[in-house]
């Protein structure tokens, strides 16, 4: 399976590095075609992926990935997930609501909804900017909402899913990280880096913040699955082939054999590369 992972990683490295504003896919980049797969089936399959597998997926995108054993990744993943859940419950109690839109208002966040980032060449879903700004990019939200209407998708991700609230909750966690940066696990957990003998160079582990943000968003939105599967849905609105490759990579990290694509009247959404 390691060979499969390396092949998939070589496909994806320049394109998609993570959910909700972390991809580096550009609008002028393309990949060869893949075997079509229904989005509804992919969403349903990815619900079977457990938290530790999502942790491996998240670590694969971290520049420090080679510094950790599989056991260490699992331990850190469990702690990051617990951190996200803890702080979701904490802020919900403190501000008297679990609704991400209401939370953002009560926490004094400035939420903007531009159509796309200023750099129109990047595909970006949402982002947090210190100290108190969150940008939700409506081109991505609208494309994701259109993808929800494809056969079987809403049933797989639950009818209650609200894309905008999920994106917002994820970015709210990064504000929470800043607010509690002296105590929160995702900032206090560090790893030693190579340095001169008389110096100590320690670094935070970037992917822990992403793992915790997923758990935070999941808790606030009361979802029965990891929001990491939204990588595929959000990407699908821009390029179906890229989303399918991402799904195949995620399934490989979970050690789940790829099923045969179900029959569906497959009509890919318009690709950004067709314009």
VENKAUR-V703511 format. One record per pair of residues at least 12 apart in sequence whose ideal C-beta (glycine too) atoms are under 6 Angstrom apart, sorted by sequence separation. I is the first residue (numbers start at 1). J is the second residue. If there is no record, write none. Layout:
I J
I J
This chain:
190 202
191 203
214 226
124 137
214 227
59 73
190 204
191 205
214 228
232 246
125 140
231 246
232 247
187 204
55 73
145 163
144 163
116 137
52 74
55 77
110 132
141 163
186 208
109 132
110 133
111 134
112 135
113 136
115 138
116 139
141 164
186 209
115 139
52 77
109 134
113 138
186 212
240 268
51 81
136 167
177 209
239 271
238 272
134 171
173 213
126 167
18 61
128 171
170 213
173 216
17 61
126 171
128 174
128 175
170 217
169 217
166 217
169 220
169 221
166 221
104 168
100 165
100 168
100 169
147 233
87 176
144 233
147 236
144 234
147 237
144 237
27 121
143 237
26 121
25 123
23 123
83 185
21 124
83 186
21 125
20 125
21 126
20 126
21 127
79 185
125 234
43 153
39 150
40 151
40 152
44 156
40 153
43 156
151 264
39 153
43 157
123 238
40 156
100 220
98 220
67 191
80 208
84 212
88 216
83 212
85 215
80 211
84 215
88 219
80 212
84 216
88 220
77 211
81 215
85 219
62 206
62 207
20 167
59 207
58 207
20 170
58 210
58 211
54 226
54 228
47 225
46 229
42 232
18 210
57 250
57 253
39 236
56 253
53 253
53 254
42 247
49 254
34 241
37 244
33 241
31 241
34 244
19 230
34 245
19 231
41 262
37 261
38 262
38 264
15 242
16 246
36 266
11 245
12 249
8 249
30 273
8 252
27 272
5 252
4 252
